[in-house]
Amino acid sequence: MVCFDTRKTIKGDFMEIIKYSEWKETALSIHLILQMMGKVKLERLQPQPQWNQVLLHLTPDGFTTGLIPNGERSFMISMNVRESKVETSAATGRTSSFSLASGLSTADYYGEFNRMLGDVTCETKIYTVPQEMSLTTPFEQHTDKRSYAPRSALHFRLMCIFAHNAELAYISPFRSRKIMPSMFWGTFDVSSVVFSGKLSPFPGKGVIEETAFDEQMIEFGFWPGDDNVDEPTFFILPYPFIADDLTKTPIKPDKAWFSKEKAEYFITMRDIMSYPDPEKALNEFFASSYDIVTKHQSWENLSWFNKPLP
């Protein structure tokens, strides 16, 4: 493993770059519980463009739903990765939690999740089939036991915080509508989005896609990988999707690349950390991709979007 000292941005902690295969079972448990948390927001919050109402937010210790409206019993669900637990608290003062541990299945976690919500009288019926995953077994039927590695979960947390901070620093000055860095629980990535304001309906079918892709936009994200891509990776996803081959268009930094197959720009976390100043290298990746995409897709109002803040 590559070990990188992130004390410049995360004082006192060390981040290891872990391949997905090295913590797959832990990753699946975290991903599926984050889906449960997000699905509660999906049931209880009013719709917003691009599913903005269901996104999860980062905390120093993990991830949270933020405040979910429920009258005098409004509540919040959080995953505390540092303490290996999921917890909820309601405006009534009631709290409840359950632990993340080895030897538990998704069905076990889902049972504990419902028990926890019941303890604070915030029961919520959700659609239990995982979304945007290769797994299609409903939570309550997924009984395979998994191991849980707290140390790997902690390194995942630090990678997400590094990505969150870098994305926040880059997109903050833009004057266009934005989605600030958030955990997209369907695809399991920490991403932010900048919109041009130009409508662009999704050309295919799919409830998720038709809402997620209906405006010209650029998504800046970090993804820990999956069975097909083992390395944690930063990506730039333009929409409308780019059909042209941009593989020969110069991109910074030099280890980044464009995938014609996926119509996205990529650079691995490992490569970012190989530069003398990783934060600067990642900013270059975001800025270079943004410049290429906005010119290629003829974005309008760029002079306003890019106007420096006073």
Phi, psi and omega in degrees: 000148173272129178248126183235131180279111182259026185295342177295331182241334181230086190299129172088354181246156177238138182249126172259139176276110185253132175290153181301320182296338182280345180216029187306312184295320177294318180299317180297318179298313179297314182301314184290325177289323175298325176296318177301315180298315181293324181292331174296317177297321180301321181284330193253342185255152177292144180299146173228160177303144177057031176061025185300335184288342186258356184294151176260158184242152180275148173233170176301335184254353182162243188219152181215155173282340195074182184289126178255122182299133175198044181061223180289350177253026175307145191212172180220139176245133181226145170256115178263095183293326181298322182256007178053056178206160173245135186221154176224148176221142182246161179296342178286347183101351179286145177223158176200163182200170170213161187264150171263125186204163177290155176085009180248152179254171175299322178298319177298313180297320181295322175298316178293324179299313179293320178300318180298313179296323178296325180299330181254015180052047177232039180305139181218124177276123182239162173282120194266003176277127178303146181244142179060030177232161174287337176286134179235002179285128178304150183310313187288347180256355183270094190257004178295130179280144181231157171277159177224123184250100182304322181297317178296320179298323178294320179292323174300316178303316181292323176297320179294320178295317177302315180295315179304311184295320180292317179296317181299316181297324183283314189273346185306317184289345184295139182268352180284169174295142186221155161254118182289161185308125184214162173272115174273101192288343176289307183266356173064049178225154174261112189221160173226159186223139173244132183248147178272339184093000180264123180293143180206085184303143179296131186282344182256210180236162179131124183300316181296311185293321183297331177272320183291324184243084175223007177221150173297131187200168171226126178257130177250118188218167173232136185224130184283356178103181177203196182297335183265330180237106190279335185270134171298136194218143169269147181219157172235118181247109176272147170222134002303149182298143183274120180271338182284156178273110180255020185295336181262000177284125182302135181225145176249149350288181191291344181268000177279160179208162175253132176259112177297323181299315182264350181058042180220158171265147182220152164205136184283155175300322181298318179291320178301317182287350179279346179279152181303326179232091184300320180299318179295318180297320180290322176298320177298320179298313179298311185293317181295316179296317179301314181298317181295312185293314183296326177286317181297323183260009175053053177298143177262163176065021182297327180297328177282313180305319188266002181298126184300146175288148180292000000 
